[in-house]
């Protein structure tokens, strides 16, 4: 296993950009492949997860070429911002793959691809690595079956590999039991090929990148509060899609610059979609100093520059309604809570137990190893902050966000912190270690 070694930092300083948004990159590849004609995805994330998605569409007959363009670098080290050029063949232009579609470690890709394939007129099998094959899929499979999909898998379709026999789908009205952007997006993608109207209702809003991309591509949606309704378009055309920097990747640097003394950091061109800014809101409640500057919009997605200065934090109570807007940032938010004075209570976050790892248990275990005071709850954590951390040898559990969060924790710990299994970071943030070392004195 590849380790990262981190020592105590004297301050986080500089101006950076982070790689393109992973969620938007997945969706851009999928929608560009279903569009008619050329789609150029600028600033896409060239991570293992997203490259698995592109590879799957190549196996279904699509031409997807990688390249670079000039301009501000998104990848670290001064590389040019990467492009994908996709020659879309329309909603029903995919061809039956001759082999299994392996989506690596990406739950987003597996769940969305299952919805996309359910209405095609061919047979396919989708799977992933050992970690992904253990993540629940029935939350997607059950409503797809109500739409007429034929899907088979282990535990009656709850675990991959999943065999998808393409069928003619019908639109349904469906109330999601929990707010889930992946389930919602899978059903919207299935709705592109369904007869009649698809109506989805969420209990509370989840991230809305799919809806924004549909609208940007000219696909009509009706959105009223937490209800979304649509009818399948006959076709839609490809176009240029610009991918902003990923706020979930920026989160590690935002927290680092907040909790490491003598820090001032600027993160440019990062997405600030309001369904994704829970971390900024919670850190502000804890006392962080984060300025949002140069607000603008790129193809229906809000973008801004963030300026962060170190400040002492205080513990807070994190309510269940804050969870969907912060779901991917909780590992590093736990690090911030461990640095804060007082008690932070996280409730309503049971979804964290079915991510790449059980993120409640893994963060409780590894931060305790470093000297933090945590109590594991069925749906969250109690973190009694303010204790001095000590360097330790920690495990990533095959989870990219756990590995990066522990590296950030190591910046405040006495002695050296070694994070084993850092190779998993490549699934979402190529160049993370190099960028961290460039700003952490």
C-alpha positions in Angstrom: 0.0 0.0 0.0 1.3 3.5 -0.8 1.7 5.7 2.2 1.6 9.5 2.7 3.7 11.0 5.4 2.6 14.4 6.9 4.2 16.5 9.5 2.9 19.5 11.5 2.5 22.6 9.3 3.5 26.2 10.2 0.8 27.6 7.9 -1.2 27.0 4.7 -0.3 29.7 2.2 -0.9 30.3 -1.5 -3.5 30.4 -4.4 -4.6 27.1 -5.9 -7.1 25.6 -8.2 -8.5 22.1 -7.6 -9.4 19.4 -10.2 -12.8 19.5 -12.0 -15.9 18.4 -10.2 -16.2 14.6 -10.1 -20.0 14.5 -10.0 -20.3 16.9 -12.9 -17.7 15.1 -14.9 -19.5 11.8 -14.6 -22.8 13.4 -15.7 -21.1 15.3 -18.6 -19.6 12.1 -20.0 -23.0 10.3 -19.8 -25.0 13.2 -21.2 -22.5 13.8 -24.0 -22.7 10.2 -25.0 -26.5 10.3 -25.2 -26.5 13.6 -27.1 -26.6 13.9 -30.9 -23.3 15.3 -32.2 -20.1 16.6 -30.5 -19.8 17.5 -26.9 -16.6 19.0 -25.5 -16.1 18.7 -21.8 -13.6 21.3 -20.6 -11.8 21.0 -17.3 -13.1 17.4 -16.7 -11.6 15.4 -13.8 -9.1 12.9 -15.1 -9.4 10.6 -12.1 -9.7 6.8 -12.1 -13.4 7.0 -11.3 -14.2 9.3 -14.3 -11.9 7.4 -16.7 -13.8 4.2 -15.9 -17.0 5.9 -16.9 -15.5 7.1 -20.2 -14.1 3.6 -20.8 -17.6 2.1 -20.3 -19.0 4.3 -23.1 -16.2 3.5 -25.4 -17.1 -0.2 -24.9 -20.7 0.8 -26.1 -19.4 2.2 -29.4 -18.7 5.9 -28.5 -15.6 7.9 -29.7 -14.2 9.7 -26.6 -10.9 11.4 -27.0 -8.8 13.0 -24.3 -6.8 16.2 -24.8 -5.6 19.5 -23.2 -6.2 23.1 -23.8 -4.4 26.2 -22.7 -5.6 28.4 -19.8 -5.6 28.1 -16.0 -4.5 24.6 -14.9 -7.0 22.4 -13.0 -4.6 19.6 -12.6 -1.7 20.3 -10.2 1.8 20.8 -11.4 1.0 23.3 -14.2 -0.6 20.9 -16.6 -3.0 22.3 -19.1 -6.7 22.0 -18.3 -7.9 18.7 -19.8 -10.7 18.2 -22.3 -12.8 15.3 -23.4 -14.3 15.3 -26.9 -17.3 13.0 -27.3 -19.1 12.1 -30.5 -22.6 11.4 -29.3 -24.9 9.1 -31.2 -28.3 10.1 -29.6 -30.4 8.5 -26.9 -30.6 5.1 -28.6 -27.2 5.2 -30.3 -25.3 3.0 -27.8 -24.4 -0.6 -28.8 -24.3 -3.7 -26.7 -21.0 -4.1 -25.0 -19.1 -7.3 -25.6 -17.8 -7.4 -22.0 -18.7 -6.4 -18.5 -18.7 -2.7 -17.8 -16.3 -2.2 -14.9 -16.9 1.1 -13.1 -14.1 0.8 -10.6 -14.8 2.4 -7.2 -17.5 4.8 -8.3 -20.9 4.5 -6.7 -22.1 7.5 -8.7 -21.2 5.8 -12.0 -22.7 2.4 -11.1 -26.0 3.8 -9.9 -26.4 6.3 -12.7 -25.3 3.9 -15.4 -27.9 1.3 -14.2 -30.7 3.9 -14.8 -29.2 4.9 -18.1 -28.9 1.3 -19.3 -32.4 0.1 -18.1 -34.1 1.6 -21.1 -31.6 0.7 -23.8 -32.5 -2.2 -26.2 -29.6 -4.5 -25.3 -28.1 -6.6 -22.5 -25.3 -5.3 -20.2 -23.6 -6.2 -17.0 -22.2 -3.5 -14.7 -19.8 -4.1 -11.8 -17.0 -2.5 -9.8 -14.2 -3.2 -7.5 -14.6 -5.2 -4.2 -15.6 -2.1 -2.3 -18.2 -1.1 -4.8 -19.7 -4.6 -5.1 -20.5 -4.3 -1.4 -22.5 -1.1 -1.6 -26.4 -1.2 -1.7 -28.1 -0.9 -5.0 -31.7 -1.8 -4.2 -32.5 1.9 -3.6 -32.0 2.3 -7.4 -33.1 -1.1 -8.6 -36.5 -1.1 -6.9 -37.9 2.1 -8.5 -36.3 1.2 -11.9 -38.2 -2.1 -11.7 -41.4 -0.2 -11.1 -40.6 1.6 -14.4 -40.4 -1.8 -16.1 -36.7 -2.5 -15.9 -35.4 -6.0 -15.7 -32.3 -6.1 -13.4 -30.7 -9.1 -11.7 -28.0 -9.2 -9.2 -26.8 -10.7 -5.9 -29.3 -10.4 -3.0 -32.1 -9.9 -5.5 -30.4 -6.9 -7.2 -29.0 -5.2 -4.1 -25.4 -6.0 -4.9 -23.3 -5.8 -8.1 -22.6 -7.3 -10.5 -25.9 -6.3 -12.0 -27.3 -7.8 -15.2 -29.5 -5.3 -17.0 -31.9 -6.5 -19.8 -32.9 -3.3 -21.6 -36.7 -2.8 -21.7 -39.2 -0.2 -22.8 -39.8 1.8 -19.7 -42.7 3.8 -18.4 -42.7 7.0 -16.4 -43.8 6.7 -12.8 -44.5 9.0 -9.8 -42.0 8.1 -7.1 -41.3 9.6 -3.6 -37.7 9.0 -2.6 -37.6 7.6 0.9 -34.3 9.5 1.6 -32.7 12.4 -0.2 -30.2 10.9 -2.7 -28.8 12.6 -5.8 -27.6 9.3 -7.1 -31.1 7.7 -7.0 -32.7 10.8 -8.3 -30.3 11.0 -11.2 -30.5 7.3 -12.1 -34.3 7.7 -12.4 -34.0 10.9 -14.4 -31.6 9.2 -16.8 -34.1 6.3 -17.1 -36.8 8.9 -17.7 -35.0 10.0 -20.9 -36.1 6.7 -22.4 -39.4 6.2 -20.7 -42.9 6.6 -22.1 -45.0 9.1 -20.2 -44.2 11.4 -17.4 -41.6 10.8 -14.7 -42.3 12.6 -11.4 -39.9 12.4 -8.5 -40.3 13.9 -5.0 -37.5 14.2 -2.5 -38.0 14.6 1.3 -35.4 17.4 1.2 -33.3 18.7 -1.7 -30.1 16.8 -2.7 -27.4 18.0 -5.1 -29.0 19.0 -8.4 -26.2 18.8 -10.9 -28.3 16.5 -13.1 -31.2 18.9 -13.3 -28.9 21.8 -14.1 -27.2 19.8 -16.8 -30.6 18.7 -18.3 -31.7 22.4 -18.5 -28.3 23.4 -20.0 -28.7 20.8 -22.7 -32.3 22.0 -23.5 -34.1 19.1 -21.9 -37.3 20.4 -20.3 -37.8 19.8 -16.6 -40.5 21.2 -14.3 -39.2 21.8 -10.8 -41.5 22.8 -8.0 -39.8 22.8 -4.6 -38.6 19.2 -4.0 -40.7 17.8 -6.9 -39.2 17.3 -10.4 -41.2 16.1 -13.4 -40.2 15.4 -17.0 -41.1 13.7 -20.2 -38.6 12.0 -22.5 -37.2 14.3 -25.3 -37.0 13.0 -28.8 -33.3 14.0 -29.0 -31.0 16.7 -27.7 -27.8 18.1 -29.1 -24.2 18.0 -27.8 -22.5 21.2 -26.8 -19.6 22.6 -24.7 -19.7 21.8 -21.0 -17.4 23.6 -18.6 -16.6 21.8 -15.4 -15.9 23.9 -12.3 -13.4 22.9 -9.6 -14.8 20.3 -7.2 -15.8 21.8 -3.8 -15.5 18.3 -2.3 -11.8 18.3 -3.2 -11.4 21.9 -2.1 -12.9 21.0 1.2 -9.6 19.4 2.4 -7.7 22.6 1.8 -10.5 24.8 3.2 -10.4 22.9 6.5 -6.6 22.8 6.5 -6.3 26.6 6.1 -9.0 27.0 8.8 -7.4 24.8 11.5 -3.6 25.4 10.9 -2.5 28.6 12.5 -1.0 31.4 10.4 -2.8 30.3 7.2 -4.3 32.3 4.3 -5.3 30.4 1.2 -7.3 31.3 -2.0 -9.1 28.6 -4.0 -10.1 29.8 -7.4 -12.9 28.8 -9.8 -14.6 26.3 -7.4 -18.3 25.3 -7.7 -20.5 26.7 -5.1 -23.8 25.0 -6.0 -26.1 25.7 -3.1 -26.8 21.9 -2.7 -23.1 21.4 -2.1 -22.1 24.2 0.2 -23.1 22.6 3.5 -19.4 22.5 4.6 -19.0 26.3 4.1 -22.2 27.0 6.1 -21.2 24.6 9.0 -17.7 26.0 9.2 -19.0 29.5 9.3 -21.3 28.5 12.2 -18.2 27.1 13.9 -16.4 30.5 13.5 -14.4 30.0 10.3 -13.4 33.0 8.1 -14.3 32.1 4.5 -14.9 34.9 2.0 -16.8 34.0 -1.2 -15.6 36.3 -4.0 -16.1 36.8 -7.8 -19.4 34.9 -7.9 -20.5 34.0 -11.4 -22.3 31.2 -13.3 -21.0 28.8 -15.9 -23.7 26.9 -17.7 -26.3 26.9 -14.9 -23.6 26.1 -12.2 -22.6 28.8 -9.7 -18.8 29.3 -9.4 -16.7 31.5 -7.1 -13.3 32.1 -5.6 -12.8 31.3 -1.8 -10.4 33.1 0.5 -9.8 31.3 3.8 -7.9 32.5 6.9 -7.2 30.5 10.0 -9.5 31.0 12.9 -10.3 29.2 16.2 -13.4 27.0 15.8 -16.1 26.1 18.3 -18.2 22.9 18.4 -21.7 22.9 17.1 -24.7 20.6 16.7 -25.1 19.4 13.1 -28.7 18.8 12.2 -30.0 16.0 9.9 -31.2 18.5 7.3 -27.6 19.6 6.8 -26.4 16.1 5.9 -27.3 16.0 2.2 -25.5 19.2 1.4 -22.3 18.0 3.3 -22.4 14.2 2.7 -19.0 13.9 1.0 -17.3 16.4 3.3 -18.0 14.7 6.6 -14.6 13.0 7.0 -12.7 16.3 6.8 -15.5 18.1 8.8 -14.7 15.6 11.6 -11.1 16.8 11.5 -12.3 20.4 11.9 -14.5 19.3 14.8 -11.6 17.6 16.5 -9.7 20.9 16.3 -12.6 23.0 17.6 -13.2 23.9 21.2 -16.2 22.2 22.7 -18.5 19.4 21.6 -19.7 18.8 18.0 -22.7 16.4 17.6 -23.5 14.9 14.2 -26.9 13.2 13.8 -28.9 11.9 10.9 -25.8 10.8 8.9 -26.4 7.1 8.7 -25.8 7.3 4.9 -22.1 7.7 5.8 -22.1 4.0 6.7 -22.6 2.8 3.1 -20.0 5.0 1.4 -16.6 3.6 0.2 -16.1 2.7 3.8 -18.2 3.0 6.9 -17.1 6.6 7.4 -18.6 7.0 10.8 -16.6 4.0 12.2 -13.4 4.7 10.2 -13.2 8.4 11.3 -13.9 7.5 14.9 -11.3 4.8 14.8 -8.5 6.7 13.1 -9.0 10.1 14.8 -9.0 8.2 18.2 -5.7 6.7 17.2 -4.4 10.2 16.9 -5.7 11.2 20.3 -9.1 12.7 19.5 -12.1 12.1 21.8 -15.0 10.7 19.8 -18.1 8.7 20.5 -19.7 6.7 17.7 -23.5 6.9 17.3 -25.7 4.8 15.1 -26.3 7.8 12.8 -23.3 10.0 13.5 -20.7 11.0 16.0 -20.0 13.1 19.1 -16.6 14.8 18.8 -15.2 16.5 21.9 -12.7 18.8 20.4 -9.7 20.7 21.5 -7.5 17.8 22.4 -3.9 17.9 21.1 -3.4 15.3 18.3 -0.3 13.2 18.0 1.1 11.7 14.8 0.1 8.1 14.2 0.1 5.4 11.6 -3.4 5.4 10.1 -5.4 3.4 7.6 -7.5 4.7 4.6 -9.8 1.6 4.5 -9.6 1.9 0.7 -11.5 5.2 0.9 -10.1 8.3 -0.8 -11.8 10.8 1.4 -10.7 9.1 4.6 -7.1 9.2 3.3 -7.2 12.9 2.5 -9.0 13.8 5.8 -6.4 12.0 7.9 -3.6 13.8 5.9 -5.2 17.1 6.9 -5.4 16.0 10.5 -1.7 15.3 10.4 -1.0 18.9 9.6 -2.0 19.8 13.2 -0.5 16.8 15.0 2.7 16.6 16.9 5.1 14.3 15.1 4.6 12.5 11.8 1.3 11.0 10.6 1.6 8.1 8.1 -1.6 7.3 6.1 -1.5 3.9 4.6 -3.5 3.2 1.4 -3.1 6.6 -0.1 -3.2 5.2 -3.7 -7.0 5.4 -3.3 -6.8 9.2 -3.5 -6.3 8.8 -7.3 -10.0 7.8 -7.7 -11.0 11.5 -7.1 -8.0 13.8 -6.7 -4.9 13.1 -8.8 -2.0 15.2 -7.5 -3.5 15.8 -4.0 -0.2 15.0 -2.2 1.8 17.3 -4.4 -0.6 20.2 -4.1 -0.8 19.8 -0.3 2.9 19.9 0.0 3.1 23.0 -2.1 0.9 25.1 0.3 1.7 23.4 3.7 4.8 25.0 5.1 
